[in-house]
């Protein structure tokens, strides 16, 4: 007797750093659980090393597996699931050249909206705070690039003012803010690419006697 394929496996990075426990990841899982329940599907979250994951997918569970939601950034993991013929949707990133569906934030359009909003408020010196690199830096890279192209749409061809830090926390926000606020002509408006760096940005503004929304406009990308 053929059993119904009714299982969704949400695969997260085993031993992943703190950024993977961010609020928006929890919201993604919560939303996926609700969608699965509405369709009478079984939903499970797992964190396993790649070999253990492949063994599980080859087990009897495979007969009931409808698909995998993969929130694990390493390309070799996506390639392994593709080679095994496992229906997979990448969550919050994508890999160039791999024929796999993905669901991710619209980094380009969202950043362009932020730039356009600040430009329409009359700002002409707009800066961005962003993460320089690091694990899962896909979104930061995309937002930095979109920031540059967003300014180009308004004819700004000089190098964009981007304060970057390797830190993905409040200290990273302070470091990035200092780089921008110490410029000879500091920005009058800021796009914060990661909410995790927000506390540091506001600390840096307060240290200079600047009030967000009055002295400096701020648009923050993140989960409230």
Secondary structure, 3 states (H helix, E strand, C coil): CCCCCCEEEEEECCCCCHHHHCHHHHHHHHHHHHHHHHCCCEEEEECCCHHHHHHHHHCHHHHHEEEEEEECCCHHHHHHHHHCCCCEEEECCCCCCCCCEEECCCHHHHHHHHHHHHHHCCCCCEEEEEECCCCCCHHHHHHHHHHHHHHHCCCCCCCCEEEEECCCCHHHHHHHHHHHHCCCCCCCEEEECCHHHHHHHHHHHHHCCCCECCCEEEEECCCC
